[in-house]
Amino acid sequence: MPQKPADRFMSQEAKKINKMNQLVADAIKNNENITQTLLEASAGKLTLGQRMADGVASFGGSWRFIIIFGVILLLRILTNAMFLANRWWDPYPFILLNLVLSCLAAIQAPIIMMSQNRKEEIDRKRAEDDYIINLKAETQIRNMDEKINILVIEQMKKMFKLQEGQLELLEEIKKIVKK
C-alpha cells in the first residue's frame, strides 16, 4: 500500500529530528562546541544566480529603484506625448510602454521570488540550528541538574553523619553531667 503524503512528510520530519538529536548527542559525547560547527557548515558560497537574484531583489525593492524608474517613465511618457506626437511612434494608450512594463514585471517578479526563497531557506536552516543549540543546552542543563542533585544528596548524607556524631557527643555529655 502506498504511503500517504502526510505520513511521508511526518516520516521525513522524524528523520530530520533524529538526525539533529544524533548531532547533539555526538557533540555532547565529544565535548564539542556545537555553535561553531553549525556556523562553519552554514558559511557556504553563493552561486552567480543567487548573487544576481539578491542584487536585483535588493535594488528592485528599494525606493531608489522606484524613484529612478518613476522619473524615467515620466520622461518617456512626456517625450512620446509631446515631442513625438506627430510621428505616431507610440500613440496615446502607450501600448508599447505597457508591453515593456509587463515584460519588466514578468522578469522581475520571479527573480525577487528566487531571492526570497533562498532567504527563507536560510531562515529555516537558522531555525534548525537554533533548535539544535537549544536541545544541547537543555540536555546539558538536565545533566547539571542531575549532578547537583547527586551533590545535594551526598551533602545531606554527610550532614546526617555529622548530626549523628553530634547527638552521640551530646549523649556522652549528658551522661557525664549526670554523674
C-alpha positions in Angstrom: 0.0 0.0 0.0 1.5 3.4 -1.0 2.4 5.8 1.8 0.1 8.8 2.2 1.7 12.3 1.6 1.1 13.3 5.3 2.7 10.1 6.5 5.6 10.6 4.2 6.0 14.2 5.4 5.9 13.1 9.1 8.4 10.3 8.4 10.8 12.8 6.8 10.4 15.3 9.7 11.0 12.5 12.2 14.2 11.6 10.3 15.4 15.2 10.4 14.7 15.4 14.1 16.5 12.1 14.8 19.5 13.4 12.8 19.5 16.6 14.8 19.3 14.7 18.1 22.2 12.5 17.0 24.2 15.6 16.1 23.6 17.0 19.6 24.4 13.6 21.2 27.7 13.4 19.3 28.6 17.0 20.2 28.0 16.3 23.9 29.8 13.0 23.8 32.8 14.6 22.1 32.6 17.7 24.2 32.4 19.9 21.1 31.1 23.5 20.8 28.1 22.9 18.6 27.6 26.6 17.6 31.0 26.8 15.9 30.3 23.6 14.0 26.9 25.0 12.8 28.4 28.3 11.8 31.1 26.6 9.7 28.6 24.4 8.0 26.3 27.3 7.0 29.1 29.5 5.6 28.6 28.4 2.0 29.4 30.2 -1.1 26.6 31.7 -3.2 26.2 30.9 -6.9 26.2 33.6 -9.6 22.5 33.2 -10.0 21.9 33.6 -6.3 24.1 36.7 -6.1 22.3 38.2 -9.1 18.9 37.4 -7.7 19.8 39.1 -4.4 21.2 42.1 -6.2 18.0 42.5 -8.4 15.8 42.0 -5.3 17.6 44.5 -3.2 17.7 47.1 -5.9 14.2 46.3 -7.3 12.7 46.6 -3.9 14.2 49.9 -2.9 13.0 53.5 -3.0 15.9 54.3 -5.2 14.6 52.0 -7.9 11.1 53.3 -7.6 12.2 57.0 -7.9 14.6 56.3 -10.8 12.0 54.2 -12.6 9.3 56.8 -12.0 11.4 59.6 -13.4 12.4 57.5 -16.5 8.8 56.5 -17.0 7.6 60.1 -16.7 10.3 61.4 -19.1 9.4 58.7 -21.6 5.7 59.5 -21.5 6.3 63.2 -21.8 8.8 62.7 -24.7 6.4 60.4 -26.5 3.3 62.5 -25.9 4.7 66.0 -26.6 7.7 65.7 -28.9 6.9 62.6 -31.0 3.2 63.0 -31.2 3.3 63.8 -34.9 5.3 60.8 -35.8 3.0 58.2 -34.1 5.8 56.4 -32.5 3.7 55.1 -29.6 0.3 56.8 -29.7 -1.6 57.8 -26.5 -2.7 54.5 -25.0 1.1 53.7 -24.9 0.7 50.1 -25.9 4.5 49.6 -26.4 5.1 51.1 -23.0 2.6 48.8 -21.4 4.3 45.8 -23.1 7.7 46.9 -21.8 6.3 47.4 -18.3 4.6 44.0 -18.4 7.8 42.3 -19.5 9.7 44.0 -16.8 7.2 42.8 -14.1 7.2 39.3 -15.6 11.0 39.1 -15.3 11.5 40.9 -12.1 8.9 39.0 -10.0 10.4 35.5 -10.4 13.9 36.9 -9.7 12.7 38.5 -6.5 10.9 35.3 -5.5 14.1 33.3 -6.0 15.9 35.6 -3.6 13.0 35.4 -1.1 13.0 31.6 -1.4 16.7 31.5 -0.7 16.4 33.8 2.3 13.5 31.6 3.5 15.8 28.6 3.2 18.5 30.4 5.2 15.9 31.3 7.9 14.7 27.6 8.0 18.3 26.5 8.4 18.9 29.1 11.2 15.7 27.8 13.0 17.1 24.2 12.8 20.4 25.4 14.1 18.6 27.2 17.0 16.7 24.0 17.7 19.9 22.0 17.9 21.6 24.6 20.2 18.5 24.7 22.4 18.4 20.9 22.5 22.0 20.7 23.5 21.5 23.4 26.2 18.5 21.5 27.6 20.5 18.3 27.7 23.4 19.9 29.4 21.1 21.7 31.9 19.4 18.3 32.7 22.9 16.8 33.2 23.9 19.6 35.5 20.7 19.3 37.4 21.3 15.6 38.0 24.9 16.3 39.1 23.6 19.0 41.5 21.0 16.6 42.9 23.7 14.0 43.5 25.9 16.6 45.2 23.0 17.7 47.4 22.2 14.1 48.4 25.9 13.4 49.2 26.0 16.7 51.2 22.8 15.6 53.1 24.4 12.2 53.9 27.5 13.9 55.3 25.3 16.3 57.4 23.3 13.4 58.8 26.5 11.6 59.8 27.8 14.8 61.4 24.5 15.2 63.2 24.6 11.6 64.4 28.1 12.2 65.7 26.9 15.4 67.5 24.0 13.6 69.0 26.3 10.9 70.3 28.6 13.6 71.8 25.5 15.2 73.4 24.5 11.9 74.9 28.0 11.4 76.3 27.9 15.0 77.7 24.5 14.2 79.4 26.0 11.1 80.9 29.0 13.0 82.2 26.8 15.8 83.6 24.5 13.3 85.4 27.5 11.7 87.2 
